[in-house]
Amino acid sequence: MGTVLGFPGVDPSDAAVGARLRRWREERGWSVEDMARLLDMTPEEERRAEAGRAHLDSLQIGAATTALRLPIWALVSDTRAY
C-alpha cells in the first residue's frame, strides 16, 4: 500500500472498522479525546484510526467495544454474529 505526500495509505478493512468506531462513538456522544484516552492513544492516533489510516489491534478493539458496551462484531462487521 503506497502513500501520497507522506500520508499512510488506507486499508479497506481498517477504514470499515474506523467508520464503525466513529459512528458508535458519536452515537454515544463521546469526543475523540474521550475515546483516545480509553484506548491509550493520542487524539491524533484516534482520528487516524477512524479515518482508516491506522490499524486498531485486538486489544484496542476489545477496549473500545467494552467501553462503548458493544459486542465485538459491532466494530468488525455489519452483520450480527448471532
MOPAC internal coordinates of N, CA, C and O (Angstrom, degrees):
PM7 1SCF
backbone

  N    0.0000 0     0.00 0     0.00 0    0    0    0
  C    1.4525 1     0.00 0     0.00 0    1    0    0
  C    1.5280 1   107.52 1     0.00 0    2    1    0
  O    1.2310 1   120.14 1   -55.86 1    3    2    1
  N    1.2982 1   117.34 1   124.14 1    3    2    1
  C    1.4501 1   121.87 1  -177.95 1    5    3    2
  C    1.5145 1   112.48 1   -87.16 1    6    5    3
  O    1.2310 1   122.10 1    -5.73 1    7    6    5
  N    1.3084 1   113.59 1   174.27 1    7    6    5
  C    1.4496 1   119.59 1   177.44 1    9    7    6
  C    1.5131 1   109.05 1  -127.56 1   10    9    7
  O    1.2310 1   121.04 1   -22.95 1   11   10    9
  N    1.2955 1   115.62 1   157.05 1   11   10    9
  C    1.4534 1   122.35 1   177.49 1   13   11   10
  C    1.5223 1   107.56 1  -120.76 1   14   13   11
  O    1.2310 1   121.02 1   -56.51 1   15   14   13
  N    1.3303 1   115.66 1   123.49 1   15   14   13
  C    1.4595 1   121.12 1   178.38 1   17   15   14
  C    1.5304 1   113.11 1    53.15 1   18   17   15
  O    1.2310 1   120.63 1  -144.60 1   19   18   17
  N    1.3200 1   116.40 1    35.40 1   19   18   17
  C    1.4521 1   119.94 1   176.59 1   21   19   18
  C    1.5172 1   115.75 1    83.40 1   22   21   19
  O    1.2310 1   119.69 1   178.15 1   23   22   21
  N    1.3261 1   118.19 1    -1.85 1   23   22   21
  C    1.4581 1   120.40 1   177.43 1   25   23   22
  C    1.5164 1   108.62 1   -84.70 1   26   25   23
  O    1.2310 1   120.06 1   -42.71 1   27   26   25
  N    1.3385 1   117.49 1   137.29 1   27   26   25
  C    1.4592 1   118.61 1   178.32 1   29   27   26
  C    1.5234 1   110.87 1   -66.13 1   30   29   27
  O    1.2310 1   120.85 1   -30.40 1   31   30   29
  N    1.3181 1   115.98 1   149.60 1   31   30   29
  C    1.4566 1   121.08 1   177.43 1   33   31   30
  C    1.5130 1   111.45 1   -69.07 1   34   33   31
  O    1.2310 1   121.21 1   -12.43 1   35   34   33
  N    1.3141 1   115.28 1   167.57 1   35   34   33
  C    1.4615 1   121.05 1  -179.33 1   37   35   34
  C    1.5162 1   109.09 1  -106.09 1   38   37   35
  O    1.2310 1   120.52 1   -57.41 1   39   38   37
  N    1.3162 1   116.62 1   122.59 1   39   38   37
  C    1.4543 1   122.48 1   173.69 1   41   39   38
  C    1.5269 1   107.03 1   -88.26 1   42   41   39
  O    1.2310 1   119.24 1   -51.12 1   43   42   41
  N    1.3348 1   119.05 1   128.88 1   43   42   41
  C    1.4738 1   120.42 1  -177.05 1   45   43   42
  C    1.5273 1   114.20 1   -56.88 1   46   45   43
  O    1.2310 1   120.06 1   141.46 1   47   46   45
  N    1.3246 1   117.50 1   -38.54 1   47   46   45
  C    1.4695 1   117.89 1  -179.72 1   49   47   46
  C    1.5284 1   111.03 1   -71.87 1   50   49   47
  O    1.2310 1   120.03 1   143.09 1   51   50   49
  N    1.3293 1   117.56 1   -36.91 1   51   50   49
  C    1.4665 1   119.91 1   175.74 1   53   51   50
  C    1.5300 1   110.53 1   -65.76 1   54   53   51
  O    1.2310 1   120.54 1   142.44 1   55   54   53
  N    1.3402 1   116.57 1   -37.56 1   55   54   53
  C    1.4675 1   120.48 1   178.65 1   57   55   54
  C    1.5258 1   110.51 1   -64.21 1   58   57   55
  O    1.2310 1   120.27 1   141.02 1   59   58   57
  N    1.3324 1   117.09 1   -38.98 1   59   58   57
  C    1.4687 1   120.49 1   179.59 1   61   59   58
  C    1.5302 1   110.86 1   -66.74 1   62   61   59
  O    1.2310 1   120.34 1   135.08 1   63   62   61
  N    1.3245 1   116.95 1   -44.92 1   63   62   61
  C    1.4735 1   120.67 1   178.06 1   65   63   62
  C    1.5236 1   109.72 1   -62.76 1   66   65   63
  O    1.2310 1   120.36 1   135.81 1   67   66   65
  N    1.3215 1   116.92 1   -44.19 1   67   66   65
  C    1.4634 1   121.34 1   179.71 1   69   67   66
  C    1.5168 1   112.70 1   -60.98 1   70   69   67
  O    1.2310 1   120.60 1   138.00 1   71   70   69
  N    1.3336 1   116.46 1   -42.00 1   71   70   69
  C    1.4671 1   120.17 1   179.02 1   73   71   70
  C    1.5247 1   111.07 1   -64.96 1   74   73   71
  O    1.2310 1   120.75 1   139.98 1   75   74   73
  N    1.3231 1   116.17 1   -40.02 1   75   74   73
  C    1.4709 1   119.08 1   177.55 1   77   75   74
  C    1.5233 1   110.52 1   -66.27 1   78   77   75
  O    1.2310 1   120.16 1   138.53 1   79   78   77
  N    1.3286 1   117.30 1   -41.47 1   79   78   77
  C    1.4573 1   120.97 1   178.30 1   81   79   78
  C    1.5279 1   110.35 1   -60.27 1   82   81   79
  O    1.2310 1   120.38 1   134.70 1   83   82   81
  N    1.3189 1   116.88 1   -45.30 1   83   82   81
  C    1.4723 1   120.81 1   179.28 1   85   83   82
  C    1.5330 1   110.13 1   -61.15 1   86   85   83
  O    1.2310 1   120.68 1   134.12 1   87   86   85
  N    1.3328 1   116.31 1   -45.88 1   87   86   85
  C    1.4645 1   120.19 1  -179.07 1   89   87   86
  C    1.5282 1   111.32 1   -58.85 1   90   89   87
  O    1.2310 1   120.10 1   131.68 1   91   90   89
  N    1.3355 1   117.42 1   -48.32 1   91   90   89
  C    1.4620 1   120.55 1  -179.10 1   93   91   90
  C    1.5251 1   111.88 1   -68.52 1   94   93   91
  O    1.2310 1   120.34 1   141.26 1   95   94   93
  N    1.3491 1   116.95 1   -38.74 1   95   94   93
  C    1.4547 1   119.86 1   178.74 1   97   95   94
  C    1.5154 1   110.59 1   -61.99 1   98   97   95
  O    1.2310 1   120.54 1   133.94 1   99   98   97
  N    1.3299 1   116.57 1   -46.06 1   99   98   97
  C    1.4649 1   120.30 1   179.43 1  101   99   98
  C    1.5244 1   111.47 1   -66.35 1  102  101   99
  O    1.2310 1   120.09 1   142.02 1  103  102  101
  N    1.3264 1   117.44 1   -37.98 1  103  102  101
  C    1.4630 1   120.55 1   178.36 1  105  103  102
  C    1.5252 1   111.48 1   -61.56 1  106  105  103
  O    1.2310 1   121.03 1   146.35 1  107  106  105
  N    1.3368 1   115.64 1   -33.65 1  107  106  105
  C    1.4647 1   119.93 1   178.74 1  109  107  106
  C    1.5316 1   111.92 1   -82.47 1  110  109  107
  O    1.2310 1   120.36 1   172.93 1  111  110  109
  N    1.3306 1   116.91 1    -7.07 1  111  110  109
  C    1.4525 1   120.63 1   179.70 1  113  111  110
  C    1.5192 1   114.04 1    78.01 1  114  113  111
  O    1.2310 1   120.12 1  -156.48 1  115  114  113
  N    1.3293 1   117.38 1    23.52 1  115  114  113
  C    1.4490 1   121.96 1  -178.61 1  117  115  114
  C    1.5141 1   110.71 1   -93.10 1  118  117  115
  O    1.2310 1   120.80 1   -31.89 1  119  118  117
  N    1.3166 1   116.07 1   148.11 1  119  118  117
  C    1.4612 1   121.00 1   176.17 1  121  119  118
  C    1.5285 1   109.57 1   -85.80 1  122  121  119
  O    1.2310 1   121.29 1   -14.62 1  123  122  121
  N    1.3148 1   115.13 1   165.38 1  123  122  121
  C    1.4669 1   120.74 1   174.47 1  125  123  122
  C    1.5230 1   109.49 1   -58.88 1  126  125  123
  O    1.2310 1   120.69 1   140.19 1  127  126  125
  N    1.3160 1   116.29 1   -39.81 1  127  126  125
  C    1.4618 1   120.68 1  -179.61 1  129  127  126
  C    1.5281 1   111.75 1   -63.11 1  130  129  127
  O    1.2310 1   120.23 1   139.83 1  131  130  129
  N    1.3486 1   117.17 1   -40.17 1  131  130  129
  C    1.4665 1   121.19 1   177.71 1  133  131  130
  C    1.5284 1   110.18 1   -60.22 1  134  133  131
  O    1.2310 1   120.78 1   130.95 1  135  134  133
  N    1.3364 1   116.12 1   -49.05 1  135  134  133
  C    1.4532 1   120.91 1  -177.71 1  137  135  134
  C    1.5215 1   110.94 1   -65.98 1  138  137  135
  O    1.2310 1   120.31 1   138.42 1  139  138  137
  N    1.3191 1   117.01 1   -41.58 1  139  138  137
  C    1.4643 1   120.83 1   179.12 1  141  139  138
  C    1.5245 1   110.89 1   -59.69 1  142  141  139
  O    1.2310 1   120.58 1   137.31 1  143  142  141
  N    1.3138 1   116.49 1   -42.69 1  143  142  141
  C    1.4675 1   121.03 1   179.55 1  145  143  142
  C    1.5277 1   110.26 1   -60.86 1  146  145  143
  O    1.2310 1   120.04 1   137.10 1  147  146  145
  N    1.3231 1   117.53 1   -42.90 1  147  146  145
  C    1.4632 1   121.51 1  -179.69 1  149  147  146
  C    1.5236 1   112.34 1   -66.71 1  150  149  147
  O    1.2310 1   120.66 1   148.56 1  151  150  149
  N    1.3330 1   116.34 1   -31.44 1  151  150  149
  C    1.4617 1   120.47 1  -178.42 1  153  151  150
  C    1.5273 1   112.51 1   -94.13 1  154  153  151
  O    1.2310 1   120.52 1  -175.78 1  155  154  153
  N    1.3233 1   116.61 1     4.22 1  155  154  153
  C    1.4602 1   122.15 1  -179.27 1  157  155  154
  C    1.5330 1   110.70 1    56.97 1  158  157  155
  O    1.2310 1   121.96 1  -131.16 1  159  158  157
  N    1.3519 1   113.86 1    48.84 1  159  158  157
  C    1.4543 1   122.16 1   179.09 1  161  159  158
  C    1.5166 1   108.33 1  -128.95 1  162  161  159
  O    1.2310 1   120.65 1   -13.70 1  163  162  161
  N    1.3139 1   116.36 1   166.30 1  163  162  161
  C    1.4571 1   119.53 1   170.25 1  165  163  162
  C    1.5279 1   107.73 1   -81.84 1  166  165  163
  O    1.2310 1   119.49 1   -22.06 1  167  166  165
  N    1.3179 1   118.57 1   157.94 1  167  166  165
  C    1.4684 1   119.97 1   176.15 1  169  167  166
  C    1.5317 1   112.06 1   -57.01 1  170  169  167
  O    1.2310 1   119.95 1   144.60 1  171  170  169
  N    1.3269 1   117.70 1   -35.40 1  171  170  169
  C    1.4741 1   120.28 1   178.13 1  173  171  170
  C    1.5243 1   111.18 1   -65.43 1  174  173  171
  O    1.2310 1   120.03 1   139.08 1  175  174  173
  N    1.3251 1   117.55 1   -40.92 1  175  174  173
  C    1.4768 1   120.30 1   176.61 1  177  175  174
  C    1.5272 1   110.48 1   -63.27 1  178  177  175
  O    1.2310 1   120.65 1   140.60 1  179  178  177
  N    1.3211 1   116.37 1   -39.40 1  179  178  177
  C    1.4717 1   121.06 1   177.77 1  181  179  178
  C    1.5257 1   110.27 1   -62.85 1  182  181  179
  O    1.2310 1   120.02 1   135.92 1  183  182  181
  N    1.3147 1   117.56 1   -44.08 1  183  182  181
  C    1.4676 1   120.92 1   178.47 1  185  183  182
  C    1.5300 1   111.01 1   -61.77 1  186  185  183
  O    1.2310 1   120.70 1   138.60 1  187  186  185
  N    1.3400 1   116.28 1   -41.40 1  187  186  185
  C    1.4700 1   119.59 1   178.22 1  189  187  186
  C    1.5253 1   110.68 1   -64.54 1  190  189  187
  O    1.2310 1   119.96 1   140.16 1  191  190  189
  N    1.3251 1   117.68 1   -39.84 1  191  190  189
  C    1.4653 1   121.15 1   178.52 1  193  191  190
  C    1.5225 1   110.31 1   -63.13 1  194  193  191
  O    1.2310 1   119.98 1   136.26 1  195  194  193
  N    1.3169 1   117.65 1   -43.74 1  195  194  193
  C    1.4621 1   120.95 1   179.33 1  197  195  194
  C    1.5209 1   111.96 1   -66.93 1  198  197  195
  O    1.2310 1   120.15 1   153.58 1  199  198  197
  N    1.3183 1   117.32 1   -26.42 1  199  198  197
  C    1.4704 1   122.03 1   178.40 1  201  199  198
  C    1.5249 1   111.53 1   -85.85 1  202  201  199
  O    1.2310 1   120.04 1   175.48 1  203  202  201
  N    1.3303 1   117.53 1    -4.52 1  203  202  201
  C    1.4557 1   120.69 1  -179.25 1  205  203  202
  C    1.5120 1   113.11 1    82.42 1  206  205  203
  O    1.2310 1   119.80 1  -166.33 1  207  206  205
  N    1.3075 1   117.98 1    13.67 1  207  206  205
  C    1.4634 1   122.43 1  -178.41 1  209  207  206
  C    1.5232 1   112.54 1  -101.04 1  210  209  207
  O    1.2310 1   120.54 1  -174.32 1  211  210  209
  N    1.3285 1   116.58 1     5.68 1  211  210  209
  C    1.4655 1   121.91 1   175.36 1  213  211  210
  C    1.5226 1   107.44 1  -145.58 1  214  213  211
  O    1.2310 1   120.98 1   -33.03 1  215  214  213
  N    1.2991 1   115.73 1   146.97 1  215  214  213
  C    1.4637 1   121.81 1  -177.94 1  217  215  214
  C    1.5283 1   110.03 1   -93.73 1  218  217  215
  O    1.2310 1   120.84 1   -48.65 1  219  218  217
  N    1.3145 1   116.00 1   131.35 1  219  218  217
  C    1.4627 1   120.77 1   172.47 1  221  219  218
  C    1.5216 1   107.64 1   -91.65 1  222  221  219
  O    1.2310 1   120.54 1   -51.91 1  223  222  221
  N    1.3222 1   116.56 1   128.09 1  223  222  221
  C    1.4641 1   118.63 1   178.15 1  225  223  222
  C    1.5292 1   109.56 1   -81.22 1  226  225  223
  O    1.2310 1   121.06 1    -4.64 1  227  226  225
  N    1.3185 1   115.58 1   175.36 1  227  226  225
  C    1.4633 1   119.98 1  -175.30 1  229  227  226
  C    1.5261 1   112.37 1   -63.39 1  230  229  227
  O    1.2310 1   119.87 1   146.83 1  231  230  229
  N    1.3286 1   117.85 1   -33.17 1  231  230  229
  C    1.4670 1   119.95 1   177.91 1  233  231  230
  C    1.5255 1   111.03 1   -67.49 1  234  233  231
  O    1.2310 1   120.24 1   139.91 1  235  234  233
  N    1.3141 1   117.15 1   -40.09 1  235  234  233
  C    1.4670 1   120.81 1   178.69 1  237  235  234
  C    1.5281 1   110.73 1   -68.34 1  238  237  235
  O    1.2310 1   120.01 1   139.40 1  239  238  237
  N    1.3230 1   117.59 1   -40.60 1  239  238  237
  C    1.4678 1   120.28 1   177.18 1  241  239  238
  C    1.5224 1   109.62 1   -63.77 1  242  241  239
  O    1.2310 1   120.43 1   137.84 1  243  242  241
  N    1.3280 1   116.78 1   -42.16 1  243  242  241
  C    1.4643 1   120.45 1   177.09 1  245  243  242
  C    1.5147 1   112.29 1   -62.12 1  246  245  243
  O    1.2310 1   120.35 1   137.42 1  247  246  245
  N    1.3268 1   116.93 1   -42.58 1  247  246  245
  C    1.4679 1   121.02 1   178.74 1  249  247  246
  C    1.5185 1   110.97 1   -64.75 1  250  249  247
  O    1.2310 1   120.62 1   139.33 1  251  250  249
  N    1.3316 1   116.42 1   -40.67 1  251  250  249
  C    1.4725 1   120.36 1  -179.91 1  253  251  250
  C    1.5187 1   110.91 1   -65.51 1  254  253  251
  O    1.2310 1   120.31 1   134.53 1  255  254  253
  N    1.3281 1   117.00 1   -45.47 1  255  254  253
  C    1.4652 1   118.85 1  -178.82 1  257  255  254
  C    1.5189 1   111.49 1   -67.62 1  258  257  255
  O    1.2310 1   120.03 1   145.01 1  259  258  257
  N    1.3165 1   117.55 1   -34.99 1  259  258  257
  C    1.4654 1   120.26 1   176.84 1  261  259  258
  C    1.5189 1   110.40 1   -65.82 1  262  261  259
  O    1.2310 1   120.69 1   132.23 1  263  262  261
  N    1.3265 1   116.29 1   -47.77 1  263  262  261
  C    1.4689 1   120.52 1  -178.67 1  265  263  262
  C    1.5213 1   111.65 1   -63.72 1  266  265  263
  O    1.2310 1   120.70 1   140.42 1  267  266  265
  N    1.3343 1   116.27 1   -39.58 1  267  266  265
  C    1.4686 1   120.51 1  -178.74 1  269  267  266
  C    1.5274 1   112.74 1   -84.62 1  270  269  267
  O    1.2310 1   121.35 1   177.32 1  271  270  269
  N    1.3346 1   115.03 1    -2.68 1  271  270  269
  C    1.4775 1   121.85 1  -178.43 1  273  271  270
  C    1.5168 1   111.46 1    57.70 1  274  273  271
  O    1.2310 1   121.98 1  -124.62 1  275  274  273
  N    1.3318 1   113.81 1    55.38 1  275  274  273
  C    1.4625 1   122.19 1  -179.35 1  277  275  274
  C    1.5164 1   109.60 1  -125.43 1  278  277  275
  O    1.2310 1   120.25 1   -26.25 1  279  278  277
  N    1.3279 1   117.12 1   153.75 1  279  278  277
  C    1.4652 1   118.82 1   169.02 1  281  279  278
  C    1.5324 1   108.42 1   -73.77 1  282  281  279
  O    1.2310 1   120.33 1   -24.16 1  283  282  281
  N    1.3106 1   116.97 1   155.84 1  283  282  281
  C    1.4682 1   121.35 1  -178.82 1  285  283  282
  C    1.5280 1   111.66 1   -53.50 1  286  285  283
  O    1.2310 1   119.87 1   139.22 1  287  286  285
  N    1.3385 1   117.84 1   -40.78 1  287  286  285
  C    1.4651 1   119.40 1  -175.02 1  289  287  286
  C    1.5226 1   112.40 1   -61.31 1  290  289  287
  O    1.2310 1   119.63 1   158.75 1  291  290  289
  N    1.3309 1   118.31 1   -21.25 1  291  290  289
  C    1.4668 1   120.78 1  -177.48 1  293  291  290
  C    1.5274 1   112.12 1   -64.61 1  294  293  291
  O    1.2310 1   119.71 1   156.06 1  295  294  293
  N    1.3234 1   118.15 1   -23.94 1  295  294  293
  C    1.4631 1   120.27 1   177.49 1  297  295  294
  C    1.5188 1   112.39 1  -100.44 1  298  297  295
  O    1.2310 1   119.77 1   154.49 1  299  298  297
  N    1.3159 1   118.04 1   -25.51 1  299  298  297
  C    1.4686 1   118.90 1  -174.66 1  301  299  298
  C    1.5160 1   114.01 1  -101.98 1  302  301  299
  O    1.2310 1   119.56 1   173.99 1  303  302  301
  N    1.3197 1   118.45 1    -6.01 1  303  302  301
  C    1.4579 1   120.56 1  -178.64 1  305  303  302
  C    1.5296 1   110.70 1  -155.10 1  306  305  303
  O    1.2310 1   121.02 1   -26.42 1  307  306  305
  N    1.3122 1   115.65 1   153.58 1  307  306  305
  C    1.4653 1   119.56 1   173.94 1  309  307  306
  C    1.5215 1   111.20 1   -92.09 1  310  309  307
  O    1.2310 1   120.55 1   179.95 1  311  310  309
  N    1.3148 1   116.55 1    -0.05 1  311  310  309
  C    1.4619 1   121.89 1  -178.50 1  313  311  310
  C    1.5211 1   109.02 1  -112.52 1  314  313  311
  O    1.2310 1   120.86 1   -46.92 1  315  314  313
  N    1.3131 1   115.97 1   133.08 1  315  314  313
  C    1.4584 1   120.14 1   178.03 1  317  315  314
  C    1.5256 1   110.77 1   -59.30 1  318  317  315
  O    1.2310 1   120.94 1   -35.58 1  319  318  317
  N    1.3031 1   115.81 1   144.42 1  319  318  317
  C    1.4577 1   121.07 1  -178.56 1  321  319  318
  C    1.5277 1   112.04 1   -82.87 1  322  321  319
  O    1.2310 1   120.09 1   175.26 1  323  322  321
  N    1.3099 1   117.44 1    -4.74 1  323  322  321
  C    1.4644 1   120.41 1   179.66 1  325  323  322
  C    1.4952 1   110.65 1  -134.92 1  326  325  323
  O    1.2310 1   120.10 1   180.00 1  327  326  325

